[in-house]
Amino acid sequence: MRAKSSARFVRLLIIIGLLTLTTIIATGSVAAQTGPSVATDSVSIDGSTVTINTGDTAAVAVEPTGAYTATEPSDNGVVSDDGIVWNRPPQTVSFTLTPPSDATQGDSTVLTVTGTESIDYTLTVASQSANYTVSDLSPQSANITVDDQIDISATIENVGGATGEQDIALEIGNNTEPKATSPLTLISGATETVTFEDVSVSQSGNVTYTVTSANDSAAGTLTIEESSSTTPSDLLVEGTVEKSGSTVTVNHSDANALAVDNFDPSDTTISELSGNGQSQPSGAIWNGPSGDTVSFTLTPPDSASVGDTIEFDVTTDTTETVSVEIVEEPAVEAPTGVSQDVAEAVADDNGEFSPASIALAISSAAENGRVDGVEVGPADFALIISSNSS
């Protein structure tokens, strides 16, 4: 039997010895006794119940080592500073064994159980609680504009040994309150992607954002740029321009004159000016423009990409800076006078106005005036058929 440093626990052993001696005197014989044994080889990191088979011993004592604590004994167990003792226990007794706060999964402790003799049992610390890890943060980094919206996602996995329910939080910068939270229940071993949609930041600069669980976190960086002072504006009929060039229409509200200039990028080109438009070194001008609008073909430079913007000034009585976004060319080329939505509704899967697709569209329009939810009239069909035969 290994030496005990505590006098109190020695007294517990003396009690066990006296009870054993009492049993011998009462029975008049020394029968072989079955000693106690521990029914488990692990303990939860959060603390868990340990059950002891007491055999037929007259008393049982348990003593954990280190900073592990033994509490909540069953039946008539008595807690001391050193452990727990049961006098005349039933066949099984139990108690709660709790690891110290700095214990980690895989640690071990020795539990000394004393009946007719002392036996050391090694218990391994196991994670029986939920443990949510955070990985695969997307995007890891991104450039956005102030108040632009972005989706942020992360993969959450419960690597713990039990089902859990945690709030997954999105934290932006140094804010003490989460930007958003998402409750998530996962069984042990399960994985799920959590997405925070339409996230925006109202301050410019480099901002760290973090997706956190109760156990883990992953961080990324957002570069927030000041929003441009330009806008698609009511001056423009179109807010986009195709990569290969397309028509831009400007409302002028009966202005005496209208000019477009100061294009950025500067190698943007304009052509095919409507009405009496005249080319200028930096753009074009219309003196006494007729109607309500003027138009021109705007062609982005070769270096521009889809998603870039082109800015330019529109001057009537005042000057306003506007912008258009560069977009891909549509799969369907709309005939002159036919809107893009109508053209795409009537065309076939190859982007062509085949006799079959036109007939099918006419049949659909005859029922409710719409094709794939788009209003299409007789004039549209006439223009499409005319362009198809030319």
BABA-83266 format. One record per residue (C-alpha): x, y, z; residue number from 1. Coordinates in steps of 0.02 Angstrom, whole numbers. Layout:
// residues N
      px      py      pz  num
       X       Y       Z  NUM
...
//
This chain:
// residues 390
      px      py      pz  num
       0       0       0    1
      73     169     -47    2
     102     295      91    3
     -31     428     123    4
      22     605     161    5
    -140     653     243    6
    -177     603     422    7
    -362     617     389    8
    -358     489     252    9
    -253     375     364   10
    -395     386     490   11
    -514     330     353   12
    -406     178     321   13
    -406     139     507   14
    -596     145     504   15
    -598      24     359   16
    -480     -92     454   17
    -586     -87     612   18
    -744    -125     512   19
    -657    -271     429   20
    -597    -335     600   21
    -774    -318     667   22
    -836    -427     525   23
    -705    -560     564   24
    -751    -562     750   25
    -937    -570     711   26
    -921    -716     590   27
    -783    -808     684   28
    -688    -837     522   29
    -577    -750     396   30
    -669    -769     229   31
    -591    -716      66   32
    -663    -545      23   33
    -693    -469    -148   34
    -614    -297    -157   35
    -687    -142    -242   36
    -659    -101    -426   37
    -690      50    -538   38
    -813      25    -680   39
    -741     154    -799   40
    -572     206    -868   41
    -614     386    -916   42
    -684     546    -846   43
    -767     688    -941   44
    -670     849    -955   45
    -822     934    -878   46
    -836     807    -738   47
    -932     645    -739   48
    -998     506    -629   49
    -879     367    -576   50
    -957     204    -518   51
    -869      83    -401   52
    -914     -99    -377   53
    -884    -120    -191   54
    -879    -309    -187   55
    -911    -369     -10   56
    -795    -250      81   57
    -855    -172     243   58
    -799       2     191   59
    -731      88      37   60
    -630     249      17   61
    -580     343    -140   62
    -442     472    -154   63
    -412     570    -317   64
    -239     639    -350   65
    -184     812    -402   66
    -317     948    -416   67
    -456     825    -463   68
    -603     836    -344   69
    -726     702    -285   70
    -900     763    -239   71
   -1084     711    -237   72
   -1063     535    -164   73
   -1207     413    -174   74
   -1290     331     -26   75
   -1200     360     139   76
   -1034     422      70   77
    -945     554     174   78
    -839     687      87   79
    -673     739     162   80
    -530     847     101   81
    -445     691      34   82
    -589     598     -45   83
    -744     501       3   84
    -775     354     118   85
    -925     236     125   86
    -957     131     282   87
   -1052     -30     247   88
   -1086      20      66   89
   -1208     -65     -54   90
   -1143    -166    -201   91
   -1110      -8    -302   92
   -1075     171    -253   93
   -1041     323    -361   94
    -976     500    -353   95
    -935     645    -469   96
    -752     663    -517   97
    -706     834    -589   98
    -540     875    -675   99
    -456    1042    -640  100
    -495    1189    -753  101
    -329    1173    -847  102
    -355     989    -891  103
    -361     944   -1075  104
    -422     796   -1172  105
    -298     652   -1157  106
    -235     699    -983  107
    -245     563    -851  108
    -261     550    -662  109
    -239     413    -534  110
    -386     368    -424  111
    -341     267    -269  112
    -480     152    -210  113
    -458      68     -41  114
    -556     -79      27  115
    -463    -230      91  116
    -315    -157      -1  117
    -271      -1    -101  118
    -277      -8    -290  119
    -230     134    -409  120
    -341     159    -561  121
    -288     272    -705  122
    -430     374    -780  123
    -407     467    -945  124
    -488     637    -975  125
    -610     625   -1121  126
    -706     765   -1205  127
    -885     713   -1179  128
    -951     888   -1209  129
    -983     975   -1375  130
    -831    1059   -1453  131
    -864    1169   -1605  132
    -716    1205   -1719  133
    -720    1344   -1850  134
    -632    1325   -2019  135
    -643    1362   -2206  136
    -683    1546   -2181  137
    -748    1624   -2342  138
    -693    1748   -2398  139
    -527    1746   -2308  140
    -503    1923   -2371  141
    -606    2039   -2481  142
    -615    2217   -2546  143
    -784    2300   -2533  144
    -856    2475   -2529  145
    -933    2557   -2377  146
   -1111    2490   -2353  147
   -1088    2361   -2491  148
   -1158    2190   -2444  149
   -1059    2029   -2436  150
   -1094    1851   -2379  151
    -975    1775   -2251  152
    -973    1589   -2215  153
    -876    1462   -2111  154
    -877    1275   -2081  155
    -925    1222   -1905  156
    -884    1045   -1844  157
    -929     968   -1677  158
    -772     869   -1632  159
    -833     841   -1454  160
    -913     685   -1386  161
   -1090     750   -1362  162
   -1227     844   -1454  163
   -1214    1030   -1426  164
   -1306    1192   -1458  165
   -1204    1351   -1478  166
   -1225    1524   -1549  167
   -1105    1552   -1694  168
   -1062    1737   -1696  169
    -994    1857   -1826  170
    -889    1994   -1748  171
    -830    2146   -1847  172
    -681    2249   -1793  173
    -671    2298   -1610  174
    -859    2301   -1581  175
    -904    2217   -1417  176
   -1071    2157   -1484  177
   -1080    2027   -1624  178
   -1135    2090   -1795  179
   -1245    1935   -1809  180
   -1273    1767   -1725  181
   -1337    1601   -1787  182
   -1392    1463   -1665  183
   -1326    1293   -1718  184
   -1362    1119   -1649  185
   -1240     982   -1701  186
   -1226     801   -1649  187
   -1053     734   -1613  188
    -950     726   -1774  189
   -1072     829   -1877  190
   -1020     973   -1992  191
   -1120    1119   -2059  192
   -1085    1279   -2154  193
   -1150    1437   -2071  194
   -1176    1588   -2185  195
   -1205    1767   -2131  196
   -1291    1851   -2277  197
   -1291    2033   -2333  198
   -1156    2091   -2212  199
   -1108    2274   -2231  200
    -984    2389   -2146  201
   -1012    2576   -2133  202
    -832    2626   -2098  203
    -685    2625   -2217  204
    -515    2546   -2184  205
    -445    2373   -2150  206
    -563    2279   -2035  207
    -537    2110   -1955  208
    -691    2002   -1943  209
    -706    1843   -1841  210
    -825    1695   -1842  211
    -828    1620   -1667  212
    -901    1473   -1574  213
    -888    1442   -1387  214
    -729    1342   -1420  215
    -643    1412   -1574  216
    -632    1555   -1697  217
    -568    1600   -1871  218
    -525    1776   -1931  219
    -520    1862   -2100  220
    -491    2037   -2166  221
    -605    2157   -2257  222
    -533    2308   -2346  223
    -672    2437   -2345  224
    -657    2577   -2473  225
    -752    2740   -2472  226
    -904    2732   -2582  227
    -890    2827   -2745  228
    -981    2992   -2757  229
   -1041    2937   -2928  230
   -1206    2851   -2956  231
   -1303    2773   -3100  232
   -1407    2933   -3084  233
   -1577    2978   -3156  234
   -1483    3061   -3299  235
   -1442    2890   -3370  236
   -1569    2772   -3447  237
   -1444    2628   -3436  238
   -1336    2594   -3284  239
   -1225    2470   -3376  240
   -1119    2457   -3532  241
   -1067    2297   -3620  242
    -884    2247   -3622  243
    -876    2264   -3812  244
    -972    2429   -3809  245
   -1156    2474   -3809  246
   -1275    2621   -3814  247
   -1286    2743   -3669  248
   -1438    2857   -3664  249
   -1440    3022   -3568  250
   -1595    3118   -3514  251
   -1571    3305   -3541  252
   -1742    3377   -3492  253
   -1749    3508   -3632  254
   -1577    3578   -3590  255
   -1509    3705   -3712  256
   -1346    3609   -3722  257
   -1273    3447   -3654  258
   -1095    3386   -3643  259
   -1016    3221   -3589  260
    -830    3220   -3550  261
    -691    3181   -3424  262
    -706    2993   -3447  263
    -616    2882   -3320  264
    -529    2776   -3382  265
    -470    2910   -3501  266
    -449    2789   -3648  267
    -635    2753   -3650  268
    -705    2794   -3823  269
    -874    2859   -3881  270
    -948    2853   -4056  271
   -1113    2853   -4152  272
   -1178    3013   -4074  273
   -1365    3040   -4093  274
   -1443    3197   -4169  275
   -1327    3344   -4187  276
   -1194    3277   -4067  277
   -1017    3333   -4104  278
    -858    3247   -4048  279
    -741    3342   -3934  280
    -562    3300   -3877  281
    -626    3236   -3709  282
    -803    3184   -3755  283
    -950    3256   -3851  284
   -1071    3403   -3851  285
   -1250    3429   -3910  286
   -1309    3608   -3942  287
   -1497    3623   -3936  288
   -1526    3435   -3925  289
   -1694    3378   -3989  290
   -1815    3265   -3896  291
   -1787    3214   -3715  292
   -1630    3110   -3735  293
   -1465    3097   -3824  294
   -1367    2936   -3849  295
   -1196    2874   -3899  296
   -1100    2712   -3907  297
    -982    2693   -3759  298
    -838    2570   -3780  299
    -732    2523   -3628  300
    -543    2510   -3650  301
    -466    2339   -3680  302
    -389    2343   -3506  303
    -560    2357   -3421  304
    -644    2204   -3347  305
    -822    2152   -3314  306
    -873    2229   -3148  307
    -767    2385   -3170  308
    -852    2554   -3183  309
    -831    2698   -3305  310
    -858    2872   -3237  311
    -892    3030   -3336  312
    -967    3203   -3316  313
   -1136    3255   -3387  314
   -1157    3444   -3401  315
   -1320    3534   -3433  316
   -1357    3682   -3318  317
   -1248    3594   -3190  318
   -1117    3457   -3195  319
   -1147    3286   -3120  320
   -1025    3141   -3115  321
   -1109    2976   -3159  322
   -1050    2799   -3184  323
   -1095    2641   -3279  324
   -1042    2463   -3238  325
    -960    2354   -3369  326
   -1058    2193   -3397  327
   -1045    2039   -3507  328
   -1124    2041   -3678  329
   -1297    1961   -3671  330
   -1315    1786   -3741  331
   -1458    1850   -3850  332
   -1437    1999   -3964  333
   -1596    2101   -3959  334
   -1657    2171   -4126  335
   -1671    2360   -4139  336
   -1827    2419   -4047  337
   -1844    2259   -3944  338
   -1796    2258   -3761  339
   -1668    2133   -3698  340
   -1795    2050   -3582  341
   -1914    2020   -3728  342
   -1775    1954   -3840  343
   -1716    1830   -3707  344
   -1895    1772   -3676  345
   -1927    1733   -3859  346
   -1756    1661   -3908  347
   -1718    1475   -3898  348
   -1584    1394   -3788  349
   -1451    1437   -3918  350
   -1494    1621   -3911  351
   -1574    1618   -4083  352
   -1748    1666   -4145  353
   -1793    1500   -4223  354
   -1965    1473   -4303  355
   -2007    1350   -4165  356
   -1961    1471   -4024  357
   -2058    1613   -4106  358
   -2211    1502   -4130  359
   -2203    1444   -3950  360
   -2186    1623   -3888  361
   -2334    1682   -3995  362
   -2440    1540   -3923  363
   -2392    1588   -3746  364
   -2424    1774   -3776  365
   -2594    1735   -3851  366
   -2650    1667   -3684  367
   -2598    1807   -3566  368
   -2489    1928   -3663  369
   -2331    1862   -3579  370
   -2188    1746   -3620  371
   -2093    1677   -3470  372
   -2168    1816   -3366  373
   -2113    1954   -3487  374
   -2244    2058   -3576  375
   -2225    2035   -3764  376
   -2337    2126   -3890  377
   -2374    2107   -4077  378
   -2249    2246   -4118  379
   -2111    2148   -4031  380
   -2149    1992   -4133  381
   -2153    2095   -4294  382
   -1980    2168   -4260  383
   -1909    1998   -4211  384
   -1979    1912   -4366  385
   -1919    2055   -4476  386
   -1743    2048   -4405  387
   -1742    1858   -4422  388
   -1784    1865   -4608  389
   -1663    2004   -4651  390
//
